[in-house]
Amino acid sequence: MNKVFKRNIDVFPYTGEREVKGFLKISEREFLNPWFNENNEDLKNIKRGKIYRVIKAIGYGDVEDFVIIDDNGEELMLGSFFFEELTEEEYQKVINNQEGISLSLKPNTKIS
């Protein structure tokens, strides 16, 4: 299973980077609406509801940011509140590389 968020971060906070091999979905929750507008250039290369490859997490105590590969193949760091864990069904589609799942991977990238 694809678990990217650090469990019990409030109990076991950390500072620094941790390597992550997994996927997260950009949340479609309503409170994020102000960030997703045509004037926000920082988020123009990601789409809500889309699944992205996560390459690392950066901890700041009891919160963390995730670095993903965006739609242009570039690294983008966002706070954890932008993301949701995948369901088991979504994860199975990703690892089986089925149609209907959008992955932002550079050509010839292997999923691990």
N, C-alpha and C positions, 0 to 999 in steps of 0.2 A: 504494500500500500504506500501511497505517496503522502507522507506527512512532512511538511516543510516548516510549519510554525513550531517554535520551541515550546515544549510542554512545560507547564508550571514556571513560566518566566517570572511570575511575581514571587515565587518561593525561591527559585534559583536564578537570579538575575546574572547577566554576564555583560562584559564590555569587550569589544573587539570583533573580529571577523570569524565567521565559521563557514566552511565550505558546504554548499548545499547542492545536491543533485536531485532535482524534482521540478514540479510544475505547480503553478498557482493560476487562478482565474481572477481577472480584474472584476471587482465587484460592480454590481448594478444597483446597489443600495442608494436610496434617494438622497441621503445626506452628502453624497459625493457630487451631486449635480453642479454645485458652484465651481468645481475644478474642471469639469468637462464642458467647456464652452469654446467657441471658435477663437477667442482671444488668448487662450492659454497655449502658447507655443510649446511648453514643456511636455504636454501630454498629447501632442498631435500624432505621434507615431505608435499609439496604443489604442485599443478598442475595448469598450466595456463588454464584459461577458466572454472575452476571448481568453484562451489559455496561453500562458507564456512560460518559457523555460527559465528557471531560477538558477543563478550560478553562485550566489553567496548571500549570506545574511550578515548584517552589521548590528551588533547589540550595543545599546546605550543604557545599561542597567536593566530595567524591567520593560523596555520597549525595543523593537528592532525594525530595521529597514531591510528591504530585499532588493537585490540587483537582478534585473531581468534582461533578456535580450528582446529589444523592441522590434517593430515591424520593419525597420531599416537594418536590422542586424547589429544595432549598437546597444551598448550597456545603458541602462536607465535605472536609477535608484529611487524607490518610492517607499513611503511608510507602510507598515503592515496593514493599516486600516484600509488600504486600497485593494486588498486581496481577500480571496476566499479559498479555502482548501477545496480540492476536487472531490466529487463524489466517487465512489468505487467504479461506477459505470463510466464516468468521464475519464478516469485514470486508465481503465482497461482500453478505451478507445485510443488514448494517447500511446500507450505502449504497444498496441497492435497496429498503430498508424492508420486507423480507419478514416474514411472520408467523413466530413462533417465537423472535424476538429481542426481548428486553425492553430498551427504551430509557427512560431517565429524562430526558425532555425536557419543558420547559414547553410548553403548547399553542402551536401555530403557530411552533415553533422549526424553522428550516431546518438540515439537516445539511450541513456544508461540509467 
